[in-house]
């Protein structure tokens, strides 16, 4: 696979493994917490 050899994709999944891999990925994304960066500057009172 040309795309895999160039690093465009992470893995080539066998069709029979597609559903379990998608379910695992979606479960991970559902439980993932979004990390917001700390504010560098506050608002200036006017």
mmCIF file of the N, C-alpha and C atoms, coordinates in Angstrom:
data_MODEL
# 
_entry.id   MODEL 
# 
loop_
_atom_site.group_PDB 
_atom_site.id 
_atom_site.type_symbol 
_atom_site.label_atom_id 
_atom_site.label_alt_id 
_atom_site.label_comp_id 
_atom_site.label_asym_id 
_atom_site.label_entity_id 
_atom_site.label_seq_id 
_atom_site.pdbx_PDB_ins_code 
_atom_site.Cartn_x 
_atom_site.Cartn_y 
_atom_site.Cartn_z 
_atom_site.occupancy 
_atom_site.B_iso_or_equiv 
_atom_site.pdbx_formal_charge 
_atom_site.auth_seq_id 
_atom_site.auth_comp_id 
_atom_site.auth_asym_id 
_atom_site.auth_atom_id 
_atom_site.pdbx_PDB_model_num 
ATOM 1   N N  . UNK A 1 1  ? 0.831   -1.178 0.000  1.00 0.00 ? 1  UNK A N  1 
ATOM 2   C CA . UNK A 1 1  ? 0.000   0.000  0.000  1.00 0.00 ? 1  UNK A CA 1 
ATOM 3   C C  . UNK A 1 1  ? 0.879   1.246  0.000  1.00 0.00 ? 1  UNK A C  1 
ATOM 4   N N  . UNK A 1 2  ? 0.700   2.047  -1.004 1.00 0.00 ? 2  UNK A N  1 
ATOM 5   C CA . UNK A 1 2  ? 1.527   3.237  -1.191 1.00 0.00 ? 2  UNK A CA 1 
ATOM 6   C C  . UNK A 1 2  ? 1.305   4.259  -0.078 1.00 0.00 ? 2  UNK A C  1 
ATOM 7   N N  . UNK A 1 3  ? 0.050   4.496  0.296  1.00 0.00 ? 3  UNK A N  1 
ATOM 8   C CA . UNK A 1 3  ? -0.247  5.491  1.334  1.00 0.00 ? 3  UNK A CA 1 
ATOM 9   C C  . UNK A 1 3  ? 0.370   5.092  2.676  1.00 0.00 ? 3  UNK A C  1 
ATOM 10  N N  . UNK A 1 4  ? 0.343   3.812  2.991  1.00 0.00 ? 4  UNK A N  1 
ATOM 11  C CA . UNK A 1 4  ? 0.924   3.344  4.252  1.00 0.00 ? 4  UNK A CA 1 
ATOM 12  C C  . UNK A 1 4  ? 2.441   3.489  4.239  1.00 0.00 ? 4  UNK A C  1 
ATOM 13  N N  . UNK A 1 5  ? 3.061   3.209  3.109  1.00 0.00 ? 5  UNK A N  1 
ATOM 14  C CA . UNK A 1 5  ? 4.515   3.322  3.038  1.00 0.00 ? 5  UNK A CA 1 
ATOM 15  C C  . UNK A 1 5  ? 4.976   4.772  3.151  1.00 0.00 ? 5  UNK A C  1 
ATOM 16  N N  . UNK A 1 6  ? 4.128   5.717  2.761  1.00 0.00 ? 6  UNK A N  1 
ATOM 17  C CA . UNK A 1 6  ? 4.473   7.141  2.861  1.00 0.00 ? 6  UNK A CA 1 
ATOM 18  C C  . UNK A 1 6  ? 4.088   7.744  4.206  1.00 0.00 ? 6  UNK A C  1 
ATOM 19  N N  . UNK A 1 7  ? 3.425   6.983  5.051  1.00 0.00 ? 7  UNK A N  1 
ATOM 20  C CA . UNK A 1 7  ? 3.059   7.455  6.377  1.00 0.00 ? 7  UNK A CA 1 
ATOM 21  C C  . UNK A 1 7  ? 1.779   8.266  6.424  1.00 0.00 ? 7  UNK A C  1 
ATOM 22  N N  . UNK A 1 8  ? 0.957   8.184  5.374  1.00 0.00 ? 8  UNK A N  1 
ATOM 23  C CA . UNK A 1 8  ? -0.301  8.936  5.342  1.00 0.00 ? 8  UNK A CA 1 
ATOM 24  C C  . UNK A 1 8  ? -1.366  8.317  6.246  1.00 0.00 ? 8  UNK A C  1 
ATOM 25  N N  . UNK A 1 9  ? -1.260  7.023  6.525  1.00 0.00 ? 9  UNK A N  1 
ATOM 26  C CA . UNK A 1 9  ? -2.233  6.325  7.368  1.00 0.00 ? 9  UNK A CA 1 
ATOM 27  C C  . UNK A 1 9  ? -1.489  5.598  8.485  1.00 0.00 ? 9  UNK A C  1 
ATOM 28  N N  . UNK A 1 10 ? -2.193  5.318  9.573  1.00 0.00 ? 10 UNK A N  1 
ATOM 29  C CA . UNK A 1 10 ? -1.570  4.644  10.709 1.00 0.00 ? 10 UNK A CA 1 
ATOM 30  C C  . UNK A 1 10 ? -1.564  3.132  10.563 1.00 0.00 ? 10 UNK A C  1 
ATOM 31  N N  . UNK A 1 11 ? -2.644  2.566  9.985  1.00 0.00 ? 11 UNK A N  1 
ATOM 32  C CA . UNK A 1 11 ? -2.745  1.111  9.895  1.00 0.00 ? 11 UNK A CA 1 
ATOM 33  C C  . UNK A 1 11 ? -3.679  0.718  8.764  1.00 0.00 ? 11 UNK A C  1 
ATOM 34  N N  . UNK A 1 12 ? -3.463  -0.479 8.246  1.00 0.00 ? 12 UNK A N  1 
ATOM 35  C CA . UNK A 1 12 ? -4.366  -1.082 7.272  1.00 0.00 ? 12 UNK A CA 1 
ATOM 36  C C  . UNK A 1 12 ? -5.186  -2.108 8.040  1.00 0.00 ? 12 UNK A C  1 
ATOM 37  N N  . UNK A 1 13 ? -6.506  -1.923 8.067  1.00 0.00 ? 13 UNK A N  1 
ATOM 38  C CA . UNK A 1 13 ? -7.387  -2.774 8.865  1.00 0.00 ? 13 UNK A CA 1 
ATOM 39  C C  . UNK A 1 13 ? -8.067  -3.795 7.963  1.00 0.00 ? 13 UNK A C  1 
ATOM 40  N N  . UNK A 1 14 ? -8.041  -5.046 8.392  1.00 0.00 ? 14 UNK A N  1 
ATOM 41  C CA . UNK A 1 14 ? -8.733  -6.119 7.688  1.00 0.00 ? 14 UNK A CA 1 
ATOM 42  C C  . UNK A 1 14 ? -10.237 -5.854 7.806  1.00 0.00 ? 14 UNK A C  1 
ATOM 43  N N  . UNK A 1 15 ? -11.018 -6.035 6.729  1.00 0.00 ? 15 UNK A N  1 
ATOM 44  C CA . UNK A 1 15 ? -12.449 -5.722 6.791  1.00 0.00 ? 15 UNK A CA 1 
ATOM 45  C C  . UNK A 1 15 ? -13.198 -6.376 7.952  1.00 0.00 ? 15 UNK A C  1 
ATOM 46  N N  . UNK A 1 16 ? -12.824 -7.567 8.344  1.00 0.00 ? 16 UNK A N  1 
ATOM 47  C CA . UNK A 1 16 ? -13.520 -8.231 9.455  1.00 0.00 ? 16 UNK A CA 1 
ATOM 48  C C  . UNK A 1 16 ? -13.236 -7.563 10.803 1.00 0.00 ? 16 UNK A C  1 
ATOM 49  N N  . UNK A 1 17 ? -12.186 -6.747 10.897 1.00 0.00 ? 17 UNK A N  1 
ATOM 50  C CA . UNK A 1 17 ? -11.836 -6.057 12.138 1.00 0.00 ? 17 UNK A CA 1 
ATOM 51  C C  . UNK A 1 17 ? -12.321 -4.612 12.169 1.00 0.00 ? 17 UNK A C  1 
ATOM 52  N N  . UNK A 1 18 ? -12.974 -4.147 11.115 1.00 0.00 ? 18 UNK A N  1 
ATOM 53  C CA . UNK A 1 18 ? -13.360 -2.737 11.021 1.00 0.00 ? 18 UNK A CA 1 
ATOM 54  C C  . UNK A 1 18 ? -14.325 -2.328 12.120 1.00 0.00 ? 18 UNK A C  1 
ATOM 55  N N  . UNK A 1 19 ? -15.397 -3.081 12.306 1.00 0.00 ? 19 UNK A N  1 
ATOM 56  C CA . UNK A 1 19 ? -16.413 -2.711 13.304 1.00 0.00 ? 19 UNK A CA 1 
ATOM 57  C C  . UNK A 1 19 ? -15.837 -2.661 14.722 1.00 0.00 ? 19 UNK A C  1 
ATOM 58  N N  . UNK A 1 20 ? -15.122 -3.698 15.190 1.00 0.00 ? 20 UNK A N  1 
ATOM 59  C CA . UNK A 1 20 ? -14.560 -3.616 16.550 1.00 0.00 ? 20 UNK A CA 1 
ATOM 60  C C  . UNK A 1 20 ? -13.572 -2.460 16.718 1.00 0.00 ? 20 UNK A C  1 
ATOM 61  N N  . UNK A 1 21 ? -12.777 -2.179 15.705 1.00 0.00 ? 21 UNK A N  1 
ATOM 62  C CA . UNK A 1 21 ? -11.813 -1.079 15.802 1.00 0.00 ? 21 UNK A CA 1 
ATOM 63  C C  . UNK A 1 21 ? -12.516 0.266  15.878 1.00 0.00 ? 21 UNK A C  1 
ATOM 64  N N  . UNK A 1 22 ? -13.597 0.436  15.095 1.00 0.00 ? 22 UNK A N  1 
ATOM 65  C CA . UNK A 1 22 ? -14.369 1.679  15.141 1.00 0.00 ? 22 UNK A CA 1 
ATOM 66  C C  . UNK A 1 22 ? -15.047 1.858  16.498 1.00 0.00 ? 22 UNK A C  1 
ATOM 67  N N  . UNK A 1 23 ? -15.609 0.784  17.028 1.00 0.00 ? 23 UNK A N  1 
ATOM 68  C CA . UNK A 1 23 ? -16.267 0.849  18.338 1.00 0.00 ? 23 UNK A CA 1 
ATOM 69  C C  . UNK A 1 23 ? -15.261 1.245  19.414 1.00 0.00 ? 23 UNK A C  1 
ATOM 70  N N  . UNK A 1 24 ? -14.081 0.641  19.397 1.00 0.00 ? 24 UNK A N  1 
ATOM 71  C CA . UNK A 1 24 ? -13.046 0.983  20.379 1.00 0.00 ? 24 UNK A CA 1 
ATOM 72  C C  . UNK A 1 24 ? -12.632 2.448  20.259 1.00 0.00 ? 24 UNK A C  1 
ATOM 73  N N  . UNK A 1 25 ? -12.441 2.920  19.033 1.00 0.00 ? 25 UNK A N  1 
ATOM 74  C CA . UNK A 1 25 ? -12.023 4.308  18.824 1.00 0.00 ? 25 UNK A CA 1 
ATOM 75  C C  . UNK A 1 25 ? -13.091 5.287  19.294 1.00 0.00 ? 25 UNK A C  1 
ATOM 76  N N  . UNK A 1 26 ? -14.356 4.985  19.022 1.00 0.00 ? 26 UNK A N  1 
ATOM 77  C CA . UNK A 1 26 ? -15.439 5.870  19.447 1.00 0.00 ? 26 UNK A CA 1 
ATOM 78  C C  . UNK A 1 26 ? -15.596 5.882  20.965 1.00 0.00 ? 26 UNK A C  1 
ATOM 79  N N  . UNK A 1 27 ? -15.399 4.733  21.615 1.00 0.00 ? 27 UNK A N  1 
ATOM 80  C CA . UNK A 1 27 ? -15.472 4.683  23.075 1.00 0.00 ? 27 UNK A CA 1 
ATOM 81  C C  . UNK A 1 27 ? -14.356 5.512  23.703 1.00 0.00 ? 27 UNK A C  1 
ATOM 82  N N  . UNK A 1 28 ? -13.183 5.463  23.113 1.00 0.00 ? 28 UNK A N  1 
ATOM 83  C CA . UNK A 1 28 ? -12.066 6.261  23.620 1.00 0.00 ? 28 UNK A CA 1 
ATOM 84  C C  . UNK A 1 28 ? -12.372 7.746  23.466 1.00 0.00 ? 28 UNK A C  1 
ATOM 85  N N  . UNK A 1 29 ? -12.917 8.133  22.316 1.00 0.00 ? 29 UNK A N  1 
ATOM 86  C CA . UNK A 1 29 ? -13.226 9.546  22.079 1.00 0.00 ? 29 UNK A CA 1 
ATOM 87  C C  . UNK A 1 29 ? -14.351 10.045 22.983 1.00 0.00 ? 29 UNK A C  1 
ATOM 88  N N  . UNK A 1 30 ? -15.308 9.196  23.315 1.00 0.00 ? 30 UNK A N  1 
ATOM 89  C CA . UNK A 1 30 ? -16.410 9.612  24.192 1.00 0.00 ? 30 UNK A CA 1 
ATOM 90  C C  . UNK A 1 30 ? -15.929 9.890  25.607 1.00 0.00 ? 30 UNK A C  1 
ATOM 91  N N  . UNK A 1 31 ? -14.937 9.148  26.061 1.00 0.00 ? 31 UNK A N  1 
ATOM 92  C CA . UNK A 1 31 ? -14.457 9.322  27.430 1.00 0.00 ? 31 UNK A CA 1 
ATOM 93  C C  . UNK A 1 31 ? -13.282 10.296 27.519 1.00 0.00 ? 31 UNK A C  1 
ATOM 94  N N  . UNK A 1 32 ? -12.838 10.827 26.403 1.00 0.00 ? 32 UNK A N  1 
ATOM 95  C CA . UNK A 1 32 ? -11.699 11.739 26.388 1.00 0.00 ? 32 UNK A CA 1 
ATOM 96  C C  . UNK A 1 32 ? -12.121 13.119 26.888 1.00 0.00 ? 32 UNK A C  1 
ATOM 97  N N  . UNK A 1 33 ? -11.307 13.695 27.743 1.00 0.00 ? 33 UNK A N  1 
ATOM 98  C CA . UNK A 1 33 ? -11.570 15.045 28.239 1.00 0.00 ? 33 UNK A CA 1 
ATOM 99  C C  . UNK A 1 33 ? -10.779 16.034 27.401 1.00 0.00 ? 33 UNK A C  1 
ATOM 100 N N  . UNK A 1 34 ? -11.430 17.140 27.064 1.00 0.00 ? 34 UNK A N  1 
ATOM 101 C CA . UNK A 1 34 ? -10.775 18.172 26.270 1.00 0.00 ? 34 UNK A CA 1 
ATOM 102 C C  . UNK A 1 34 ? -9.925  19.041 27.190 1.00 0.00 ? 34 UNK A C  1 
ATOM 103 N N  . UNK A 1 35 ? -8.663  19.167 26.867 1.00 0.00 ? 35 UNK A N  1 
ATOM 104 C CA . UNK A 1 35 ? -7.753  19.980 27.661 1.00 0.00 ? 35 UNK A CA 1 
ATOM 105 C C  . UNK A 1 35 ? -7.668  21.366 27.032 1.00 0.00 ? 35 UNK A C  1 
ATOM 106 N N  . UNK A 1 36 ? -8.144  22.371 27.759 1.00 0.00 ? 36 UNK A N  1 
ATOM 107 C CA . UNK A 1 36 ? -8.077  23.741 27.275 1.00 0.00 ? 36 UNK A CA 1 
ATOM 108 C C  . UNK A 1 36 ? -6.788  24.388 27.780 1.00 0.00 ? 36 UNK A C  1 
ATOM 109 N N  . UNK A 1 37 ? -6.132  25.172 26.939 1.00 0.00 ? 37 UNK A N  1 
ATOM 110 C CA . UNK A 1 37 ? -4.910  25.836 27.399 1.00 0.00 ? 37 UNK A CA 1 
ATOM 111 C C  . UNK A 1 37 ? -5.232  26.918 28.431 1.00 0.00 ? 37 UNK A C  1 
ATOM 112 N N  . UNK A 1 38 ? -4.295  27.157 29.324 1.00 0.00 ? 38 UNK A N  1 
ATOM 113 C CA . UNK A 1 38 ? -4.480  28.196 30.340 1.00 0.00 ? 38 UNK A CA 1 
ATOM 114 C C  . UNK A 1 38 ? -4.496  29.565 29.672 1.00 0.00 ? 38 UNK A C  1 
ATOM 115 N N  . UNK A 1 39 ? -5.271  30.480 30.231 1.00 0.00 ? 39 UNK A N  1 
ATOM 116 C CA . UNK A 1 39 ? -5.326  31.837 29.679 1.00 0.00 ? 39 UNK A CA 1 
ATOM 117 C C  . UNK A 1 39 ? -4.023  32.558 29.996 1.00 0.00 ? 39 UNK A C  1 
ATOM 118 N N  . UNK A 1 40 ? -3.481  33.216 29.003 1.00 0.00 ? 40 UNK A N  1 
ATOM 119 C CA . UNK A 1 40 ? -2.235  33.949 29.201 1.00 0.00 ? 40 UNK A CA 1 
ATOM 120 C C  . UNK A 1 40 ? -2.488  35.347 29.745 1.00 0.00 ? 40 UNK A C  1 
ATOM 121 N N  . UNK A 1 41 ? -3.590  35.951 29.313 1.00 0.00 ? 41 UNK A N  1 
ATOM 122 C CA . UNK A 1 41 ? -3.883  37.320 29.710 1.00 0.00 ? 41 UNK A CA 1 
ATOM 123 C C  . UNK A 1 41 ? -5.344  37.434 30.110 1.00 0.00 ? 41 UNK A C  1 
ATOM 124 N N  . UNK A 1 42 ? -5.606  38.209 31.132 1.00 0.00 ? 42 UNK A N  1 
ATOM 125 C CA . UNK A 1 42 ? -6.974  38.480 31.538 1.00 0.00 ? 42 UNK A CA 1 
ATOM 126 C C  . UNK A 1 42 ? -7.532  39.662 30.755 1.00 0.00 ? 42 UNK A C  1 
ATOM 127 N N  . UNK A 1 43 ? -8.782  39.990 31.006 1.00 0.00 ? 43 UNK A N  1 
ATOM 128 C CA . UNK A 1 43 ? -9.389  41.163 30.379 1.00 0.00 ? 43 UNK A CA 1 
ATOM 129 C C  . UNK A 1 43 ? -8.957  42.422 31.121 1.00 0.00 ? 43 UNK A C  1 
ATOM 130 N N  . UNK A 1 44 ? -8.714  43.477 30.379 1.00 0.00 ? 44 UNK A N  1 
ATOM 131 C CA . UNK A 1 44 ? -8.327  44.752 30.971 1.00 0.00 ? 44 UNK A CA 1 
ATOM 132 C C  . UNK A 1 44 ? -9.595  45.493 31.385 1.00 0.00 ? 44 UNK A C  1 
ATOM 133 N N  . UNK A 1 45 ? -9.723  45.905 32.654 1.00 0.00 ? 45 UNK A N  1 
ATOM 134 C CA . UNK A 1 45 ? -10.919 46.657 33.059 1.00 0.00 ? 45 UNK A CA 1 
ATOM 135 C C  . UNK A 1 45 ? -10.928 48.041 32.414 1.00 0.00 ? 45 UNK A C  1 
ATOM 136 N N  . UNK A 1 46 ? -12.055 48.426 31.894 1.00 0.00 ? 46 UNK A N  1 
ATOM 137 C CA . UNK A 1 46 ? -12.162 49.735 31.233 1.00 0.00 ? 46 UNK A CA 1 
ATOM 138 C C  . UNK A 1 46 ? -13.300 50.521 31.796 1.00 0.00 ? 46 UNK A C  1 
# 
